[in-house]
């Protein structure tokens, strides 16, 4: 998959209201992440519907999932977010992307 295709897939994943809300919740949660159940409850989304949205965000490399006991814990995948942001600004300002502040300039420790 080309870098352009990857960026388009990521934008497509976020271009839906429920997925965007899930992504925002995971970004707010930071390193601790959220269980699928808590996301479903907070956003008032049926678990089976949420599952398909989470799968799309995972395929787009915007989230990751780990098992903790019986729970699936979802987290924002900062490397994927950095890719998306970087790809959006890399050609900024006649080849001077440093004009745009991106998450790549922030420490991953802050998330």
N, C-alpha and C positions, 0 to 999 in steps of 0.2 A: 504494500500500500504506500503510495507516495505521501509526502508531507502535506501536500494540498488536500488529498483525499482524507487524510487523518483529521485535518482541521475542519473540513466540511462535515465529517462524521460527528465531531465534537460539537460543532455549532448546531447540527440537526438534533443531537441528543438534548441540548439545552433549549431548543426552540419549541418546547411544549410545556404548558403551565405546571402540571404536576411534577414533571422531571426537574424543571427549574426550581420549584419549591423544595424538592428533595435535596437537590444540589446545594441550595442555600442553607438548608438545615444542617447538612453535613459539613459545610464550610464553617458554620457557627460552632459546631460541636468540636471541631479541632481534632487533636490526636486521640481523644477518647472515643470518638465515633458514636454511632447510635445503632441500637438493635432494629431489625426490620419491624418488629412489633411496635416499638416506640415511635418510629417514623410513621407507620400506618395510623396509629392513634392520634399523633399530633396533627397530621394532615387530613385526617378523616378520609382515608383511602382504604378500600378493600384490600386485604393482604394479597390476593391473587393478582389484582391490578397493579399493586405496588411492585410485586415481584417482576413483572414484565418491564416496568419502568427502570427498576434497579439493574436489570440485565442489560438494557440499552446503555445506561450510564457506565456500566462496567466494560462493555464492548468498546465504548468510546474512550476508555482509559481515564475517565474522570473520577471514578470511585474504585475502591478496593473492598474486598470482603474477607473476613476471617471468622472462623468458628471459635466461640468461647462457650464451652459446655454445650448446651442445647440451643444457644442463640447464635444467629449470624450477625456480626457487627460490621457495619458499613462505615467507611471513612472516605473523605475527599482524598483523591490521589493527587498530591501537590505537583508531582512531576508532570502529570497530564494537564493540570491547570496551567503550569508554567509553559508547556508546549503551546497550548491554545493562545495564551496571552502573548507569548513571543512571536508566534506566527502572525498575529494580528498587527503587531507594531514593527516587525523587522524591516519593512521598507518605508517606515515613517520618515517624514521630513527630509526627503531627498537623500535617503541613505544614512540618516542620523538617528537611529532608534534610541540612542541614549536620551533624547529629548523626552521620550515617553517613559514614565516610571512603571515597571512591571513587577510582578511577584518574583521574578528571577533575581531581582536586586534585593529582595528581602530574604532574610535567613529562614530556612525551613523550620528552625527552632521556634519561630513565632506562631506557627500554625499548629 
